[in-house]
Amino acid sequence: MIAAVGLLAGIVLGLLLDPTVPSWLQPYLPIAVVAALDAVFGGFRAALDGLFDDRVFVVSFLSNVVVAALIVYLGDQLGVGSQLSTAVVVVLGIRIFSNVASIRRHLFKA
């Protein structure tokens, strides 16, 4: 329940305050969001499987975001930022769809 209230409060504050993202952070934000979504769907899958651990979720969430941002940063420094960004999105996208398929199988027994 606390997580749902926090999510709702974050959405309301985001809509009311209309925050702007600094230009130096803009290339990393979409990658961080995809990495965070991967952790969220993984956590939901673990909860349905009865294996959810809040510490593992927090570490997974933070490490996914940090590692994805570091990979994109490294790509920017090497001059191949867009290629590494695409690679990160593809890998995390595959993981997200795999978790969603597992969630679907668990919920609908199909």
N, C-alpha and C positions, 0 to 999 in steps of 0.2 A: 504494500500500500504506500509506503514511503517513497518508493521509486516512481510510482505513478503520479503522486503529488509533485515530486521534484521535476518530472518530465513536463507535466502540465504547467508548473510555475516557470520553467525554462522557456517553453513555447510562448507563454503570455508575455514574459519579459522581452523575449526576442522580437515579438511583434510590436510591443509598445516602444521599446528603446531604439529599434532599427539600427543595430550596431554596424559599423563599417569595418571591413577587414583591411589591415595595412597591406600595401602593394607587395611588400617583400614576403608576406605570408600567403598570398593568394595561390601560388602554385602548389602549396602543400595542403591546403584545406580540403580539397576534394579527396585527396588520397587518405587523409586522416579520417574523413567521414566514412569512406569505404572500409578502412581498417577497423573502425569502431563498429560498423554494422556487422562485420565478420565476427567480432567478439560477442556482440549481442545475440546474433543467431546461434552461435556456438553455445552460449550460455543457456539459451532457451532450449536447445536440443539436449544439453546436459541435464537441465531441470526435468524434462520429460523422461529422460532415461534414469532419473533418480541419482545422478552423479554430480549434481551441482554443488560447487564449493565457492563461497563468496570471495575468498582470498585468491583462488585460482582465476576467477572471473576478473577481478580487479587487475591482477598482474597481467593476464592475457590482454585485457583492454588497453592498458597503458603500453605494454610492450609492442602490441600490434601497431598502435599509432606512432610510437617513437621509431620503430624499425622501418616502417613504411616511409615516414618523413625523412629519415636518414638516407634511405636508398634513393629517394628523389633528389635530396640535396647532393649526394654523391654524383648522381647523374648530371645535375646542373653544373657541378664543378668540372666534370669530364666533358661537358658539351653534348651529352646524350640524354638530357633530362626528360624529353618527351618520350623517348623509347623506353626508359626505365619506368616512367609513370605508367605507360601502357602495360608494361609487364606486370607491375604491381597490381593494377586494376584487374588484369586478366586472372592472375593467380588468386587474388582475394575473391573475385567474382565466382570462380570455380568453387572455392570453399563455401561461399554464401549459398550458391545453388545446391551444393551437396548437403549442407545443413538444412536448407528448406525442404529438400526431398525427404530427408530423414524425418523431419517434423511432420510433413504431410503423411508419410507412411505411419507414423505413430498415432496421429490424430484420427485419420480416416481408415486405418488398417488396410491401406491400398498402396 
